[in-house]
Amino acid sequence: MGTIFVSKNEAKTILQKHKDGTIFTATFLKRTNGEKRVMNCRKGVNKGKTGGGLKFNPGSKGLLPVFDMQKLEYRFISLERITEIKMRGTTYVVR
């Protein structure tokens, strides 16, 4: 489809509005060391959850819970540190 430049708020909206099960690639800077990370991930995966649930609300901390498709583990993406999203043939570059 092409490349679209978006703001951080628009990127958050794009990620939150897409349905669970959507596979996408996110590029972001890690909160721990500022290292660039590219993650192929999926929203809304429930397999392997123990039912204990989280002890905090990820949305209130600016985090998006996803399933890392390479490591086969759950991860959080900081919505404030995201730099690019590739989803359904479109690349969204965050400015």
CYANA upper distance limits for C-alpha pairs under 8 A (distance plus 0.5 A):
  1 MET  CA     89 GLY  CA      5.84
  1 MET  CA     90 THR  CA      5.62
  2 GLY  CA     89 GLY  CA      7.64
  2 GLY  CA     90 THR  CA      5.73
  2 GLY  CA     91 THR  CA      6.74
  3 THR  CA     90 THR  CA      6.45
  3 THR  CA     91 THR  CA      5.20
  3 THR  CA     92 TYR  CA      6.39
  3 THR  CA     93 VAL  CA      7.63
  4 ILE  CA     90 THR  CA      7.93
  4 ILE  CA     91 THR  CA      6.72
  4 ILE  CA     92 TYR  CA      5.41
  4 ILE  CA     93 VAL  CA      6.70
  5 PHE  CA     92 TYR  CA      6.21
  5 PHE  CA     93 VAL  CA      5.31
  5 PHE  CA     94 VAL  CA      6.49
  5 PHE  CA     95 ARG  CA      7.28
  6 VAL  CA     10 GLU  CA      6.26
  6 VAL  CA     11 ALA  CA      6.80
  6 VAL  CA     92 TYR  CA      6.87
  6 VAL  CA     93 VAL  CA      6.52
  6 VAL  CA     94 VAL  CA      5.52
  6 VAL  CA     95 ARG  CA      6.72
  7 SER  CA     11 ALA  CA      6.73
  7 SER  CA     94 VAL  CA      5.94
  7 SER  CA     95 ARG  CA      5.97
  8 LYS  CA     12 LYS  CA      6.75
  8 LYS  CA     79 LEU  CA      8.07
  8 LYS  CA     80 GLU  CA      7.32
  8 LYS  CA     82 ILE  CA      8.18
  8 LYS  CA     94 VAL  CA      6.46
  8 LYS  CA     95 ARG  CA      7.44
  9 ASN  CA     13 THR  CA      6.78
 10 GLU  CA     14 ILE  CA      6.66
 11 ALA  CA     15 LEU  CA      6.80
 11 ALA  CA     85 ILE  CA      8.29
 11 ALA  CA     92 TYR  CA      8.00
 11 ALA  CA     94 VAL  CA      7.30
 12 LYS  CA     16 GLN  CA      6.58
 12 LYS  CA     79 LEU  CA      6.85
 13 THR  CA     17 LYS  CA      6.37
 14 ILE  CA     18 HIS  CA      6.94
 18 HIS  CA     22 THR  CA      7.20
 19 LYS  CA     43 LYS  CA      8.11
 19 LYS  CA     44 GLY  CA      8.47
 20 ASP  CA     42 ARG  CA      8.08
 20 ASP  CA     43 LYS  CA      5.37
 20 ASP  CA     44 GLY  CA      4.82
 20 ASP  CA     45 VAL  CA      7.98
 21 GLY  CA     42 ARG  CA      6.30
 21 GLY  CA     43 LYS  CA      5.66
 21 GLY  CA     44 GLY  CA      5.89
 21 GLY  CA     45 VAL  CA      7.16
 22 THR  CA     42 ARG  CA      6.05
 22 THR  CA     43 LYS  CA      6.32
 22 THR  CA     44 GLY  CA      8.47
 23 ILE  CA     40 ASN  CA      7.79
 23 ILE  CA     41 CYS  CA      6.21
 23 ILE  CA     42 ARG  CA      4.90
 23 ILE  CA     43 LYS  CA      7.43
 23 ILE  CA     87 MET  CA      7.64
 24 PHE  CA     40 ASN  CA      6.38
 24 PHE  CA     41 CYS  CA      6.09
 24 PHE  CA     42 ARG  CA      6.77
 24 PHE  CA     85 ILE  CA      7.52
 24 PHE  CA     86 LYS  CA      6.18
 24 PHE  CA     87 MET  CA      5.33
 24 PHE  CA     88 ARG  CA      7.98
 25 THR  CA     38 VAL  CA      7.39
 25 THR  CA     39 MET  CA      6.03
 25 THR  CA     40 ASN  CA      4.86
 25 THR  CA     41 CYS  CA      6.55
 25 THR  CA     85 ILE  CA      6.23
 25 THR  CA     86 LYS  CA      5.53
 25 THR  CA     87 MET  CA      7.19
 26 ALA  CA     38 VAL  CA      6.25
 26 ALA  CA     39 MET  CA      5.82
 26 ALA  CA     40 ASN  CA      7.02
 26 ALA  CA     41 CYS  CA      7.92
 26 ALA  CA     82 ILE  CA      7.63
 26 ALA  CA     83 THR  CA      8.24
 26 ALA  CA     84 GLU  CA      6.33
 26 ALA  CA     85 ILE  CA      5.17
 26 ALA  CA     86 LYS  CA      7.03
 27 THR  CA     36 LYS  CA      7.57
 27 THR  CA     37 ARG  CA      6.15
 27 THR  CA     38 VAL  CA      4.93
 27 THR  CA     39 MET  CA      6.92
 27 THR  CA     82 ILE  CA      6.50
 27 THR  CA     83 THR  CA      6.07
 27 THR  CA     84 GLU  CA      5.47
 27 THR  CA     85 ILE  CA      6.88
 28 PHE  CA     36 LYS  CA      6.28
 28 PHE  CA     37 ARG  CA      5.97
 28 PHE  CA     38 VAL  CA      7.16
 28 PHE  CA     77 ILE  CA      8.11
 28 PHE  CA     78 SER  CA      8.16
 28 PHE  CA     81 ARG  CA      5.98
 28 PHE  CA     82 ILE  CA      4.57
 28 PHE  CA     83 THR  CA      5.65
 28 PHE  CA     84 GLU  CA      7.41
 29 LEU  CA     34 GLY  CA      5.60
 29 LEU  CA     35 GLU  CA      5.88
 29 LEU  CA     36 LYS  CA      5.02
 29 LEU  CA     37 ARG  CA      6.48
 29 LEU  CA     81 ARG  CA      5.97
 29 LEU  CA     82 ILE  CA      7.04
 29 LEU  CA     83 THR  CA      8.07
 30 LYS  CA     34 GLY  CA      5.32
 30 LYS  CA     35 GLU  CA      5.81
 30 LYS  CA     36 LYS  CA      6.80
 30 LYS  CA     37 ARG  CA      7.09
 30 LYS  CA     78 SER  CA      8.35
 30 LYS  CA     81 ARG  CA      7.98
 31 ARG  CA     78 SER  CA      7.93
 31 ARG  CA     81 ARG  CA      8.24
 39 MET  CA     68 ASP  CA      7.09
 39 MET  CA     69 MET  CA      8.29
 39 MET  CA     70 GLN  CA      8.31
 40 ASN  CA     68 ASP  CA      6.64
 40 ASN  CA     69 MET  CA      6.13
 40 ASN  CA     70 GLN  CA      7.31
 41 CYS  CA     66 VAL  CA      6.63
 41 CYS  CA     67 PHE  CA      5.85
 41 CYS  CA     68 ASP  CA      5.07
 41 CYS  CA     69 MET  CA      5.61
 41 CYS  CA     70 GLN  CA      8.45
 42 ARG  CA     66 VAL  CA      6.09
 42 ARG  CA     67 PHE  CA      5.69
 42 ARG  CA     68 ASP  CA      7.29
 42 ARG  CA     69 MET  CA      7.47
 43 LYS  CA     65 PRO  CA      7.68
 43 LYS  CA     66 VAL  CA      5.45
 43 LYS  CA     67 PHE  CA      6.86
 44 GLY  CA     66 VAL  CA      7.52
 44 GLY  CA     67 PHE  CA      8.26
 45 VAL  CA     66 VAL  CA      7.99
 45 VAL  CA     67 PHE  CA      6.83
 57 ASN  CA     61 LYS  CA      7.55
 58 PRO  CA     62 GLY  CA      6.88
 58 PRO  CA     63 LEU  CA      5.43
 58 PRO  CA     64 LEU  CA      6.92
 58 PRO  CA     65 PRO  CA      7.58
 59 GLY  CA     63 LEU  CA      5.90
 59 GLY  CA     64 LEU  CA      7.13
 62 GLY  CA     78 SER  CA      6.42
 62 GLY  CA     79 LEU  CA      6.08
 62 GLY  CA     80 GLU  CA      7.26
 63 LEU  CA     76 PHE  CA      6.28
 63 LEU  CA     77 ILE  CA      5.93
 63 LEU  CA     78 SER  CA      5.15
 63 LEU  CA     79 LEU  CA      6.23
 64 LEU  CA     76 PHE  CA      5.84
 64 LEU  CA     77 ILE  CA      5.60
 64 LEU  CA     78 SER  CA      7.01
 64 LEU  CA     79 LEU  CA      7.20
 65 PRO  CA     74 TYR  CA      7.58
 65 PRO  CA     75 ARG  CA      6.41
 65 PRO  CA     76 PHE  CA      5.05
 65 PRO  CA     77 ILE  CA      7.06
 66 VAL  CA     74 TYR  CA      6.29
 66 VAL  CA     75 ARG  CA      5.95
 66 VAL  CA     76 PHE  CA      6.49
 66 VAL  CA     77 ILE  CA      7.83
 67 PHE  CA     72 LEU  CA      7.25
 67 PHE  CA     73 GLU  CA      6.24
 67 PHE  CA     74 TYR  CA      4.91
 67 PHE  CA     75 ARG  CA      6.48
 68 ASP  CA     72 LEU  CA      5.90
 68 ASP  CA     73 GLU  CA      5.91
 68 ASP  CA     74 TYR  CA      6.39
 68 ASP  CA     75 ARG  CA      6.82
 69 MET  CA     73 GLU  CA      7.93
 77 ILE  CA     82 ILE  CA      8.08
 78 SER  CA     82 ILE  CA      7.05
 82 ILE  CA     94 VAL  CA      7.58
 83 THR  CA     93 VAL  CA      6.68
 83 THR  CA     94 VAL  CA      5.41
 83 THR  CA     95 ARG  CA      7.78
 84 GLU  CA     91 THR  CA      7.54
 84 GLU  CA     92 TYR  CA      6.08
 84 GLU  CA     93 VAL  CA      5.08
 84 GLU  CA     94 VAL  CA      6.11
 85 ILE  CA     91 THR  CA      6.26
 85 ILE  CA     92 TYR  CA      5.53
 85 ILE  CA     93 VAL  CA      7.12
 86 LYS  CA     90 THR  CA      6.18
 86 LYS  CA     91 THR  CA      4.90
 86 LYS  CA     92 TYR  CA      6.73
 87 MET  CA     91 THR  CA      7.00
